[in-house]
Amino acid sequence: MRIMESTERMGEKKGEEAPIALQADLSMDASILSPGKSVTHDIVTDGPRKVYLHVVMSKRAQPKEGGAKIKIRGAVLGEGDGVFVEGVNGPAKIEVESVGDTPAEFLLFDMGLDA
């Protein structure tokens, strides 16, 4: 689900279902994936981009074992972890897979180089 979006890419989206409009080249998506499920994020515009993912912790501390985990480009992130994805150039797609034993909630930030 798109939570925030640059006003330049908002188009006619308005109302309660529309993302929060930003005066910056940034989009933020939030997802909750059941174990074994995946989602593909389409990079929002052409050219070089900065992409950051953060896995939300389900409690106040990282689980010592198990818990939510996502996999992106071969890297596995646990609850509380974050990662910058290098070398992203739109148009492109980034696949995120839930590989833990509980649903994984994560945020994905798709930013311009100046953001």
N, C-alpha and C positions, 0 to 999 in steps of 0.2 A: 504494500500500500504506500503510495506517495504521500508523505507528510508535509514536506516543504518543496517549493519549486520556484525557480527564477521567474520573475514577472514576464520576461521576454519569451518564455516557453509556456506560459499559462493558457494562452488562447482565450477561448470563451468559457473556461471552467469557472463557475461561481457557485456560491451556496455552501451548505454544510458539508457536502461531499468533496469540495475542492480543497487542494492542498493550501497551506499557508504561503502567501506570496512573499518573495524576498527580492530585495534590490541587489542581488549578488548572483554570480554564476555558480549556483549550488542547487543540487537536488538531494533530498534525503528520503529514503525508503525504510519502512519497518516491516519485518517479516517474522512469522512464527512458523517453523517447519517441524512437522512430526518426524521421528526417526525414519531414515530411509528415503525421505522426500527431498526434492531439490527445486530450486527456482532459478530462472535465468534473468539477469538484469541487463537491459539494453542501455548502453552508454547513451546519454541524453543528447549529445551533439558530436559533430565531427572534430577531429584534431586531438592533440594531446590532452589528457585528463589526469587528475589525481583522484584515486578511489581509496576510501578508508572504510573498513568494516569493524564493528565492535559487537561482541557477543555479550548480551545482558546477563547479569548474574541473577539466579532465581532466589537466592537468599543473601544474607549480608557477607558471606564469605565464599570463596571458591570451594567446590566440593573436592575432597581429598582423592576421590575416585568416582568414576561414572559422571553423570550429569549431562548437560547439553554440550554438544560439540558441533562445529561446522567445518567443512572442508572446502577450501578455495585454492585452485591451482596447485594442488598437492599438499598444501599446508593445512594442518588441523589446529583449530582454535578452540579453547575451552571457555567456560564462563568467565567473564571479566577480561578476556584477551581482546586485543585489537591489532589490526595490521593494515599497512599501506600496501596497495597492489601496484607494483612498478610496471612501467612501459605500456600503459593503457592509451590507445589511440582510437577514437571513434571514427567511423562506426564500428562497434564491437559489442560482444556479449560476454558477460561474466556469470559463470554458473556457481551457485553455492548449494552444497548438499549437507543435510543434517546427518551426522554420523555418530551421534551420541546415543544414550539410552533414554533420554527424555526430550520433549520438544525444545527446539533451540529458537530463542528470540534474539534477533540481531538487527542492527541498524547499518545501512549502507549509505555512505556519503559520496556523491559523484560531483567533483568540483573542478572548476577551471584552474589553470595554473596560478592565477593571481588571487584566488580565494583564500 
